[in-house]
Amino acid sequence: MRMTQLDGFKKESISNWAQQHVTAGSHVVSDGLFCFRAVETAGSYHEAIVTSGGPECALIEAFIWVNTMIGNVKNAMHGSYHSISANHLPRYLAEFCYRFNRRYNLHEMIPRLAYAAVRTPPMPDSFLKMAEAWG
């Protein structure tokens, strides 16, 4: 799983994202919002499932896991942090994705931590608090 922050639901933003993250020939399913047609610029096939809005849309089979993952991210963030800064949102998302993608490799956790600790140089506190550059 990968989550990235966009500057909005704009055709240009979706197109730039798709060219970086979607492999040509991929099958992309969306809720029919017009801007998602821009994924086709990356050479992917776009299937739009037009929804009427409301809670019944969450029951559409194609969107069940997407809605589950978004709910899990929101609950994990609200449960772990007192406040969530928009400046650091990419780091919050990256942390969640990292843990999710490695949830079945718990036996590798300590060796990976040791490897990262040995290879990471000391960093001043000001670097750690620096906001992400995105967009």
TORMI-654931 format. One line per field, with one value per residue: residue in three letters; residue number from 1; x, y, z of N, C-alpha, C in turn. Coordinates in pm, whole numbers. Layout:
! TORMI-654931
code <- (ALA; ...)
pos <- (NUM; ...)
n.u <- (X; ...)
n.v <- (Y; ...)
n.w <- (Z; ...)
ca.u <- (X; ...)
ca.v <- (Y; ...)
ca.w <- (Z; ...)
c.u <- (X; ...)
c.v <- (Y; ...)
c.w <- (Z; ...)
//
This chain:
! TORMI-654931
code <- (MET; ARG; MET; THR; GLN; LEU; ASP; GLY; PHE; LYS; LYS; GLU; SER; ILE; SER; ASN; TRP; ALA; GLN; GLN; HIS; VAL; THR; ALA; GLY; SER; HIS; VAL; VAL; SER; ASP; GLY; LEU; PHE; CYS; PHE; ARG; ALA; VAL; GLU; THR; ALA; GLY; SER; TYR; HIS; GLU; ALA; ILE; VAL; THR; SER; GLY; GLY; PRO; GLU; CYS; ALA; LEU; ILE; GLU; ALA; PHE; ILE; TRP; VAL; ASN; THR; MET; ILE; GLY; ASN; VAL; LYS; ASN; ALA; MET; HIS; GLY; SER; TYR; HIS; SER; ILE; SER; ALA; ASN; HIS; LEU; PRO; ARG; TYR; LEU; ALA; GLU; PHE; CYS; TYR; ARG; PHE; ASN; ARG; ARG; TYR; ASN; LEU; HIS; GLU; MET; ILE; PRO; ARG; LEU; ALA; TYR; ALA; ALA; VAL; ARG; THR; PRO; PRO; MET; PRO; ASP; SER; PHE; LEU; LYS; MET; ALA; GLU; ALA; TRP; GLY)
pos <- (1; 2; 3; 4; 5; 6; 7; 8; 9; 10; 11; 12; 13; 14; 15; 16; 17; 18; 19; 20; 21; 22; 23; 24; 25; 26; 27; 28; 29; 30; 31; 32; 33; 34; 35; 36; 37; 38; 39; 40; 41; 42; 43; 44; 45; 46; 47; 48; 49; 50; 51; 52; 53; 54; 55; 56; 57; 58; 59; 60; 61; 62; 63; 64; 65; 66; 67; 68; 69; 70; 71; 72; 73; 74; 75; 76; 77; 78; 79; 80; 81; 82; 83; 84; 85; 86; 87; 88; 89; 90; 91; 92; 93; 94; 95; 96; 97; 98; 99; 100; 101; 102; 103; 104; 105; 106; 107; 108; 109; 110; 111; 112; 113; 114; 115; 116; 117; 118; 119; 120; 121; 122; 123; 124; 125; 126; 127; 128; 129; 130; 131; 132; 133; 134; 135)
n.u <- (84; 42; 36; -15; 8; -194; -242; -505; -824; -772; -741; -484; -317; -383; -303; -21; 45; -34; 141; 379; 329; 161; 160; 193; -77; -218; -519; -739; -973; -1229; -1445; -1587; -1550; -1471; -1201; -1044; -1017; -780; -585; -549; -355; -121; -117; -291; -585; -901; -1169; -1475; -1693; -1986; -2126; -2397; -2353; -2350; -2402; -2451; -2280; -2040; -2073; -2036; -1874; -1622; -1516; -1496; -1257; -1094; -1230; -1215; -936; -887; -1039; -895; -649; -723; -820; -586; -412; -551; -560; -295; -171; -184; -241; -266; -58; -83; 147; 316; 188; 262; 463; 320; 146; 336; 451; 232; 186; 431; 428; 194; 258; 451; 338; 320; 578; 702; 912; 1134; 1162; 1337; 1604; 1586; 1548; 1791; 1969; 1888; 1944; 2223; 2305; 2203; 2287; 2363; 2108; 2014; 1764; 1614; 1609; 1455; 1207; 1139; 926; 769; 847; 627; 410)
n.v <- (-117; 226; 564; 895; 1250; 1489; 1804; 1857; 1769; 1782; 1777; 1806; 1756; 1488; 1369; 1417; 1270; 1012; 960; 930; 719; 513; 220; 170; 29; -55; -126; 100; 186; 410; 645; 782; 1055; 1341; 1431; 1203; 1080; 1155; 967; 813; 933; 819; 589; 395; 191; 322; 274; 394; 403; 525; 684; 749; 888; 919; 682; 426; 394; 309; 41; -70; -317; -276; -66; -130; -219; 3; 202; 82; 88; 367; 438; 293; 427; 685; 624; 517; 737; 931; 794; 777; 1028; 1355; 1586; 1653; 1767; 1942; 2005; 1792; 1572; 1393; 1241; 1113; 953; 796; 657; 501; 343; 209; 49; -100; -237; -409; -576; -851; -936; -945; -1069; -965; -711; -612; -663; -491; -241; -218; -213; 28; 210; 195; 288; 547; 883; 1111; 1351; 1688; 1828; 2027; 1949; 1720; 1823; 1961; 2058; 1862; 1883; 1905; 1858)
n.w <- (0; -69; 18; -74; -46; -204; -375; -413; -566; -858; -1211; -1318; -1095; -1036; -1274; -1272; -1041; -1120; -1334; -1196; -1017; -1114; -1300; -1648; -1826; -1607; -1421; -1316; -1074; -1000; -824; -1013; -1018; -1202; -1231; -1201; -1443; -1543; -1485; -1701; -1855; -1782; -1916; -1829; -1773; -1710; -1497; -1422; -1155; -1106; -835; -604; -379; -17; 261; 154; -58; 45; 60; -185; -364; -492; -349; -81; 53; 17; 161; 413; 459; 461; 684; 880; 874; 961; 1222; 1337; 1333; 1486; 1724; 1796; 1796; 1940; 1803; 1454; 1217; 914; 781; 830; 733; 515; 643; 851; 697; 562; 775; 863; 632; 614; 849; 798; 558; 650; 837; 863; 897; 1153; 1286; 1164; 1259; 1473; 1366; 1138; 1259; 1398; 1180; 1052; 1258; 1278; 1028; 1006; 1028; 1304; 1380; 1403; 1622; 1499; 1228; 1241; 1302; 1081; 818; 561; 214; -42; -327)
ca.u <- (0; 113; -51; 56; -74; -210; -287; -648; -882; -758; -697; -338; -257; -404; -218; 118; 55; -45; 263; 484; 297; 77; 227; 116; -153; -290; -664; -769; -1117; -1258; -1587; -1647; -1517; -1415; -1055; -975; -990; -641; -494; -527; -233; -10; -131; -370; -727; -978; -1308; -1547; -1817; -2056; -2203; -2495; -2316; -2416; -2341; -2464; -2164; -1934; -2102; -2002; -1764; -1494; -1466; -1498; -1122; -1044; -1293; -1159; -800; -895; -1085; -785; -549; -778; -821; -449; -356; -619; -528; -152; -124; -277; -282; -206; -21; -84; 286; 383; 100; 333; 534; 219; 102; 448; 464; 123; 210; 546; 384; 96; 325; 539; 265; 340; 721; 738; 1041; 1241; 1155; 1458; 1718; 1568; 1573; 1936; 2030; 1859; 2014; 2366; 2327; 2149; 2375; 2292; 2033; 1967; 1620; 1550; 1587; 1346; 1081; 1123; 809; 795; 822; 547; 323)
ca.v <- (0; 353; 681; 1021; 1369; 1571; 1940; 1870; 1685; 1855; 1689; 1818; 1687; 1345; 1329; 1412; 1158; 887; 939; 888; 605; 410; 151; 164; -94; -83; -106; 192; 199; 530; 669; 857; 1197; 1376; 1447; 1073; 1041; 1191; 852; 757; 993; 729; 468; 296; 182; 381; 232; 483; 353; 646; 660; 853; 951; 863; 565; 304; 386; 235; -101; -115; -411; -221; 37; -175; -218; 142; 267; 20; 139; 508; 437; 247; 536; 790; 577; 503; 871; 995; 719; 788; 1166; 1452; 1672; 1614; 1886; 1925; 2013; 1664; 1465; 1286; 1153; 1031; 853; 705; 569; 403; 251; 126; -52; -187; -322; -505; -630; -995; -962; -897; -1125; -885; -576; -575; -648; -371; -125; -211; -171; 170; 286; 197; 362; 682; 975; 1196; 1461; 1787; 1833; 2116; 1871; 1626; 1897; 2031; 2014; 1798; 1960; 1825; 1935)
ca.w <- (0; -71; 26; -95; -32; -325; -342; -438; -670; -984; -1318; -1330; -980; -1054; -1386; -1225; -949; -1196; -1411; -1104; -931; -1176; -1409; -1772; -1839; -1483; -1420; -1206; -1049; -921; -798; -1121; -1012; -1334; -1231; -1203; -1582; -1571; -1470; -1835; -1911; -1747; -1995; -1756; -1806; -1602; -1485; -1330; -1097; -1061; -713; -574; -252; 100; 323; 75; -149; 113; 48; -319; -345; -538; -258; 59; 113; 18; 276; 533; 478; 500; 822; 964; 881; 1048; 1360; 1384; 1356; 1599; 1843; 1827; 1804; 1999; 1692; 1327; 1142; 769; 735; 848; 689; 442; 737; 917; 601; 537; 892; 860; 521; 651; 945; 733; 460; 718; 952; 874; 912; 1285; 1325; 1103; 1312; 1547; 1273; 1054; 1345; 1421; 1054; 1032; 1361; 1245; 903; 1011; 1101; 1401; 1321; 1501; 1646; 1400; 1106; 1265; 1307; 954; 742; 434; 92; -133; -413)
c.u <- (89; 10; 34; -43; -76; -258; -433; -694; -888; -700; -543; -267; -267; -315; -72; 140; 57; 82; 380; 456; 217; 151; 135; 48; -232; -439; -697; -921; -1137; -1408; -1653; -1622; -1436; -1263; -981; -954; -844; -544; -464; -402; -110; -20; -209; -514; -806; -1122; -1375; -1676; -1887; -2145; -2298; -2458; -2390; -2352; -2350; -2349; -2050; -1955; -2073; -1873; -1628; -1433; -1456; -1360; -1062; -1100; -1241; -1021; -802; -941; -975; -679; -599; -778; -681; -388; -420; -588; -384; -107; -230; -328; -206; -183; -21; 58; 356; 298; 172; 409; 436; 174; 212; 465; 356; 148; 326; 502; 286; 165; 415; 469; 282; 487; 771; 875; 1159; 1251; 1284; 1580; 1707; 1595; 1723; 2009; 2010; 1935; 2163; 2393; 2281; 2243; 2294; 2224; 1992; 1815; 1549; 1524; 1467; 1210; 1051; 1004; 852; 769; 746; 472; 378)
c.v <- (123; 465; 805; 1136; 1445; 1709; 1962; 1774; 1766; 1761; 1690; 1744; 1536; 1293; 1317; 1294; 1026; 858; 893; 753; 493; 352; 147; 28; -132; -57; -23; 207; 322; 545; 759; 1006; 1233; 1379; 1314; 1020; 1068; 1075; 788; 816; 907; 597; 358; 297; 231; 331; 319; 416; 474; 610; 776; 930; 886; 734; 437; 286; 307; 85; -156; -196; -353; -123; -8; -165; -79; 215; 211; 77; 286; 519; 394; 355; 644; 747; 564; 639; 938; 924; 738; 931; 1257; 1550; 1628; 1740; 1856; 1930; 1878; 1545; 1358; 1191; 1061; 918; 750; 608; 461; 299; 156; 14; -150; -286; -427; -576; -780; -1034; -913; -949; -1047; -745; -532; -566; -524; -244; -109; -162; -21; 256; 299; 286; 506; 773; 1054; 1314; 1559; 1789; 1920; 2044; 1777; 1695; 1970; 1973; 1953; 1896; 1869; 1919; 1977)
c.w <- (0; -67; 8; -85; -165; -284; -378; -547; -799; -1087; -1331; -1216; -995; -1167; -1344; -1131; -1025; -1276; -1323; -1040; -996; -1296; -1531; -1783; -1715; -1501; -1297; -1194; -961; -904; -903; -1118; -1136; -1336; -1240; -1343; -1618; -1553; -1605; -1901; -1881; -1824; -1925; -1806; -1686; -1608; -1380; -1286; -1036; -943; -687; -448; -137; 148; 241; -25; -86; 101; -91; -309; -384; -438; -112; 120; 116; 139; 408; 562; 521; 645; 918; 980; 977; 1194; 1417; 1417; 1477; 1730; 1889; 1855; 1865; 1895; 1568; 1245; 993; 713; 738; 801; 607; 534; 811; 824; 575; 654; 890; 752; 552; 745; 880; 638; 523; 834; 968; 891; 1047; 1330; 1267; 1165; 1382; 1454; 1184; 1133; 1369; 1296; 1031; 1133; 1330; 1124; 906; 1090; 1205; 1331; 1428; 1509; 1543; 1269; 1122; 1264; 1177; 877; 611; 319; -2; -225; -539)
//
